Amino acid sequence: MKKKIFSIITFLLASSLVFSVTTDLQIKSVEPGRLKFFPVTQDNKNYFFLQSIDNVTKIIIGDFTQPEKRIILITLDDDYKTIKSVTEYNPVTDELRDLEESSSSFFTTDVDRLKRDIINGSIYKNNYTDPMKSIDELKSVLERKDKKSIFSDVYGFSVKFADIDQRKKHSAIFSYGKTIKGYYLIFKTEFYRESFKSVRIPILKYSVYCKNTNDPVIKETVEDLFKLKSPTASKVK
């Protein structure tokens, strides 16, 4: 009995550690060496993640449906649209390599479109991924003017998206705004429903994590959200 309890506790601690490490990977600037710590999905689901921190924009692609599994890091130059570097990590061979372009079917040099596809959620349709909550869910809450789900701060807003079956539970949390250091935009999916009784936690909770950035696509998105609900701070105007 003691061994069984110990095993359960060990499993729970290990699971908690995995989620903690994954979250830490997403909220800190992703460097090439950290690709080795990104998760590899057991069911071969792909993932896409947009990060822009302190004016450095990066896109991470987990491509696991092809025979050669790979995690791709695209780092953009100071103009936010020119690819500065491409790094691929092969989790099977433990090989990390720098490339000019990736042969992944998800790779594109049209990075502005890729950024927008992650923000609007179209990338998560028909590409065998977790169905991440995106801009449409955020706008739906803002348009309803749901005071119980919208929380303001000095520079912007935090918005909670309620689960369709259990209104007291929030399946996604969003943040957007502008500080003196730049814009911020954060999309976090806590869970999604596979069926009426079954819920699942996405392999990467954040699809978008951007702060202190002047990336034009992020700026455009936040300014568009300000048309629905804008902060009153004079510094943001």
C-alpha positions, -999 to 999 in steps of 0.1 A, spaced: 0 0 0 28 24 9 46 16 -24 14 24 -43 9 57 -25 45 66 -31 42 58 -68 11 80 -71 28 109 -53 59 105 -75 37 105 -106 19 137 -95 51 155 -87 67 144 -120 36 156 -139 37 189 -121 73 193 -129 68 187 -166 41 214 -168 62 238 -148 93 233 -171 71 236 -202 56 268 -190 90 282 -181 102 274 -216 74 296 -231 77 327 -209 115 331 -213 132 339 -246 137 306 -265 174 300 -273 184 272 -297 198 250 -269 164 251 -251 147 233 -280 159 200 -264 135 207 -235 104 213 -256 79 184 -254 75 157 -280 38 146 -282 31 109 -277 2 111 -301 23 129 -327 2 161 -325 19 192 -339 22 226 -322 29 262 -331 40 290 -307 46 327 -313 69 345 -289 81 381 -289 100 393 -259 119 426 -257 116 432 -294 129 397 -304 103 377 -323 105 339 -325 83 312 -338 85 276 -326 70 247 -347 67 212 -334 64 189 -365 57 153 -354 35 139 -381 63 134 -406 88 104 -405 115 128 -393 103 145 -362 116 180 -355 112 211 -334 119 242 -354 130 276 -341 126 306 -364 143 338 -351 135 370 -369 157 400 -375 152 436 -361 126 443 -389 104 415 -375 99 400 -410 133 388 -422 144 354 -410 177 358 -391 182 321 -383 165 287 -384 174 260 -359 161 224 -360 162 199 -332 157 162 -340 145 145 -307 151 110 -321 188 116 -329 193 144 -303 208 164 -332 207 203 -332 215 220 -364 214 254 -380 198 257 -414 189 284 -440 154 269 -444 136 239 -429 121 212 -451 91 209 -429 58 214 -447 49 240 -420 79 262 -427 74 294 -446 93 326 -453 60 345 -451 64 349 -414 38 377 -410 12 353 -424 24 326 -400 22 350 -370 -13 360 -380 -23 323 -385 -12 316 -349 -30 346 -335 -63 340 -353 -61 303 -347 -64 291 -383 -31 272 -380 -47 249 -355 -73 237 -379 -66 207 -401 -30 204 -390 -35 178 -363 -29 200 -332 -45 208 -299 -74 232 -307 -60 263 -290 -83 292 -280 -74 323 -301 -85 358 -311 -121 349 -319 -127 336 -284 -111 367 -269 -132 390 -291 -164 372 -282 -159 380 -245 -151 416 -253 -181 420 -275 -204 406 -248 -189 431 -224 -189 404 -197 -178 423 -166 -173 390 -147 -147 379 -173 -129 411 -181 -104 425 -157 -86 458 -163 -52 470 -152 -33 502 -159 -22 493 -194 -47 467 -207 -69 438 -198 -70 402 -187 -98 382 -201 -111 348 -191 -130 325 -215 -155 303 -197 -160 266 -204 -192 260 -224 -205 233 -200 -191 246 -167 -193 284 -167 -173 287 -135 -143 271 -151 -121 290 -175 -107 271 -205 -86 301 -216 -70 332 -203 -59 362 -225 -40 394 -218 -34 424 -240 -23 460 -237 6 485 -241 32 497 -217 60 522 -221 82 493 -231 59 481 -259 28 459 -265 19 427 -248 -4 399 -261 -8 365 -243 -31 336 -252 -32 307 -228 -54 276 -233 -59 258 -199 -79 229 -213 -103 219 -241 -131 194 -244 -127 162 -264 -162 152 -255 -189 161 -230 -172 141 -202 -136 144 -214 -112 173 -212 -76 175 -222 -47 199 -214 -27 210 -245 9 200 -247 19 237 -248 -5 260 -229 6 292 -245 0 297 -282 11 334 -280 34 349 -255 45 385 -263 56 413 -241 76 445 -244 75 443 -282 68 466 -311 64 438 -336 40 453 -362 17 422 -362 14 423 -324 9 461 -325 -18 458 -352 -36 430 -332 -36 449 -299 -46 482 -315 -75 463 -331 -85 449 -297 -84 485 -283 -112 493 -307 -134 469 -287 -120 478 -253 -93 503 -245 -75 511 -213 -79 546 -199 -43 552 -188 -29 583 -205 5 567 -210 -12 541 -233 -30 566 -255 
